[in-house]
Amino acid sequence: MRGKRLSFGLRAALAICTVTVFVTTTCVATESVLHNFNDNDKDGYNPIAGLIFDASGNLYGTTKEGGAFGLGTVFELTPKAGGGWKEMVLLSFDDNDGAYPVGGLIFDVFGNLYGTTYEGGAFGVGTVFELTPKAGGGWTETVLHNFNGNGEDGAYPVASMILDASGNLYGTTLEYGVFGLGTVFELTPQTGGGWKEKVLLSFNDHGGAYPAASLILDASGNLYGTTYEGGAFGVGTVFELTPKTGGGWKEKVLHDFNNNGKDGSYPEAGLIFDDTGNLYGTTYGGGAYNVGALFGLTPKASGGWAEKILHNFNDNGKDGAYPVAGLIVDTSGNLYGTTYGGAFGLGTAFELTPNAGGGWKEKILHSFNDNGKGGNHPQASLVFDAAGNLYSTTYDGGAYGDGTVFEITP
């Protein structure tokens, strides 16, 4: 199926490839492995998604595979009083409640966790689930929606969701909908219990196809996202969904990517806003060296958006290549992300800093190294703690070769 080729096939194939390089770099930050995943029928392994913090400083995430049934897990990492971190598997998926969670988690204001699974559920094409903490400990899982590739509903969600101020959930599915090319959906909690799903948009290729990333909301309630393919040149789009006064949503394509040796192509990651309303993201392909780009979109005074490539990734033994994860921004406007490639061909964590005179400067914070200790092939976004340390996951590598949770300290 196409969804498997885009998500598991594309990423997993890259995650097991090797690149021989003979260049080393001096890292400007220190990496620490907080947890080594282990395919031992208890722990999960091969995490694709990133992490989130709770108010107490605990980390939460998902693994694509492993757990009691081999179909993925939700896990928590808790800092120990004497140092180190303790992992606890909160949920092992068993196919009935979903399988292969490749998207990340989100919290609501009550401390409940929400996520998606790529497969499993009543129709085998994915679910939306909720994990609610029990008073005496542990968590209760509820399946909020079973996707159904029936010509209307979507199927195979690969991205995390977002919540609006009213408690509604929004997300994307990689496939199906009316045209088979993916959807944007909304889940609304019902007064008497349960949740109601509504498909807000079925992609039709012209407006994009195969959305592989999560969405973001602006202050006016408009949704923004990317599609991996489709659009005017067939290599992806940036789109906006605006709620109509009488109901429904209107899609507008803000940018059609163009694999012309300058623009990026095939965006797998979502978007972020800076504090002035500019959008930023990455593309898996395209750019000057055809190994991905980092772009910005600026709203024009006369309407529309202007795109600018801020960095062309260059798989030259130093820089990263093929970014599949989204970006984060700090209070100074610096951008942070992860890639494949780098000094050892196994991935990087990078920072992009705006120059005073214009343009942007990239700094490699860490090149991942297959030395039996650190992880390899990061596929997820980074997240900051209050002290400015960065955290995320690697798909493989580490002590058991099954992936890690890592911290990068300035």
Beta strands, then each sheet from edge to edge (+ up, - down):
strand 1: 30-36
strand 2: 44-45
strand 3: 52-53
strand 4: 59-63
strand 5: 65-66
strand 6: 73-79
strand 7: 85-92
strand 8: 106-107
strand 9: 113-117
strand 10: 127-133
strand 11: 139-146
strand 12: 154-155
strand 13: 162-163
strand 14: 169-173
strand 15: 175-176
strand 16: 183-189
strand 17: 195-202
strand 18: 216-217
strand 19: 223-227
strand 20: 237-243
strand 21: 249-256
strand 22: 264-265
strand 23: 272-273
strand 24: 279-283
strand 25: 285-286
strand 26: 293-299
strand 27: 305-312
strand 28: 320-321
strand 29: 328-329
strand 30: 335-341
strand 31: 348-354
strand 32: 360-367
strand 33: 375-376
strand 34: 383-384
strand 35: 390-394
strand 36: 396-397
strand 37: 404-409
sheet 1: 1+ 37- 35+ 34-
sheet 2: 2+ 5-
sheet 3: 3+ 4- 6+ 7-
sheet 4: 8+ 9- 10+ 11-
sheet 5: 12+ 15-
sheet 6: 13+ 14- 16+ 17-
sheet 7: 18+ 19- 20+ 21-
sheet 8: 22+ 25-
sheet 9: 23+ 24- 26+ 27-
sheet 10: 28+ 30- 29+
sheet 11: 28+ 30- 31+ 32-
sheet 12: 33+ 36-
end
